[in-house]
Amino acid sequence: MIPSRDLFPDRAAVSARHPSIMAGSSRAQVMGWAVVALLVALTILALTRLEFSFARLGSGLVQLGTFLGLMIPPSPGTQLVTFSKALAETVAIAFLGTLLAAIISFPIGFLAARNVMTNRIVQFMTRRFSDSIRGVDTLIWALIWINVVGLGPFAGVLAIMTSDIGSFSKLYSEAIESVDRKPSEGVISTGGSSLHAVRFGIIPAVLPVLISQTLYYFESNTRSATIIGIVGAGGIGLHLAEMIRTFEWDRVAFIILMVLATVALIDFVSSRLRLALVGPRVTSV
Amino acid sequence: MSHATIRLPDHQIELLSAGYRREMAQRRRMTLIGIAILMLAVLLSGFVAEVRPGVLFENIGKFTSYFGRIFYLDNGALVFTDMREWFWGFWKWGKQLIDTLLIAYLGTLFGAIFAFLICFSAAINLTPKAGIRFAARRYLEFCRTVPEIVFALIFVVAFGLGPVPGVLAIMIHTVGALGKLFSEVVENIDMKPVEGIVASGGTRWQSIRYGVLPQVLPNFASYALLRFEINVRGASVMGFVGAGGIGQDLIEAIRKFYYSDVSAILLMIIATVMIIDIGTERLRHRLTTMEQGR
């Protein structure tokens, strides 16, 4: 048992002597309960507004149970080759999208970094630009790119690229801002231009961090690339959506397992690559 | 001011610089091989993903003109000239945006609650039994790896169209993402309070309540807020597959070429996401300062 009141027979006396410690911070407690009350009220509001009901949840769970039963055993049917090709396409989309985004975001990251870009207006505009790109989901970008290059995986590559430019610009500029100033000051003090300072003072320090972040994104982009097929931008998502809509549950399960295996594989490869290129030192960044 | 520089004998310099050149040549070779492999991967995946730069360059005008077109009304005027016409559906979309926020909120809250219940079983310092830990971690990994839209697609079939499948899909994904982060926080705590409670005969739940929780709660809240921000973005596209929120109207506007509607809805989404970003950032900042003051 943890110390209970009985173990402190003179609790009242102790609290009288040390009121500041024993009273507890009543203000924090009130705040805590207020937050809980707010959360509960919001939850009730949301549950009623979004039309949750036990009947609906119950019948849905029963349905879901039936689907799960039909998913076993997972089987590709006669479409193993189709699925494998689509999966390869998915990985290719993720790879190209990440790479292109990294190349394009590299200069943007410098433009958005406060310690490199001394022109506040340019820096501010670049930040807002990347914020707006990030506010729009990959699926929406896919829909827009389909209008430009037509249905197919190329639209997917461009979609992944666009939404990653937003994330990379932010991550890169933050990495650049947190870099040690001394090397670039040294370059300047020996007569180098500000471009020299960037090339020899900043890039060597940030490159490992940037590579490591990019590799992380390669893995998460593989996941995003599996879904852009739902709107017609190539990859396994198209087949997945089709199999779900036609109730081919064993194939759905098979595709999901394929995706899980691929993501695990890419996770493994990218963490090995990260270790080889960067060393264990910056993985926490 | 000339110092007498001590120079190594020439043959030793020669030896050292030969070694340096060898090192550098080796590094250059590795870089070249790396670039070659990268190029090969690019070509291969370019082929698989049917990349056609020609098509892109031919149609890049469409991309810019698309952004031009979404800023013109049907009558050919710029959208800014007639705000009422541009945002004709402001109240309708506003309601759907509120639904979207509520979907994200419920998904995050329930996801965080389940993640909270599971995370202690996935932390090595509180669950030494490898079997339970393995099961908990694999479960979280599964929830995290399957994209939420896939769950939404399946749940729409099971639960019917509407926000319910959207909430459940976001919830499951959130369990996976937050469960992992939570368990990492738990693994980094100071174990002394826990040991003290166990030593005085406390049960597992008492040691978590009085030993672990006070240490992790601010971090948990901070991560949950960050996740809420991500989930708002995720909830905005749930409507694409019929799982509620603003996405339904957005995909309809894009597919049916209601250009000015596309820009109006996108701007409303971006504004909402930015407001939520700023709000959660403030809150998280307060949480971290609270933690430091503790």
Interface residues (C-beta under 8 A of the other chain):
Chain A: M1 I2 P3 L39 L42 T43 L45 A46 L47 R49 L50 E51 F52 R56 L57 G60 L61 Q63 L64 F67 A88 E89 V91 A92 I93 F95 L96 L99 D131 S132 R134 G135 V136 D137 L139 I140 L143 I144 W145 N147 V148 V149 G150 G152 P153 F154 G156 V157 L158 R223 S224 T226 I227 I230 V231 G234 L240 A241 I244 R245 F247 V252 I256 V259 L260 V263 A264
Chain B: A41 V42 L44 S45 G46 V48 A49 E50 V51 R52 V55 L56 N59 I60 K62 F63 Y66 I98 D99 L102 I103 Y105 L106 L109 F142 T145 V146 P147 I149 V150 L153 I154 F155 V157 A158 F159 G160 G162 P163 V164 P165 V167 I197 S200 G201 G202 Q206 Y210 R233 G234 S236 V237 F240 V241 G244 L250 I251 I254 R255 L266 I269 I270 V273 M274 D277
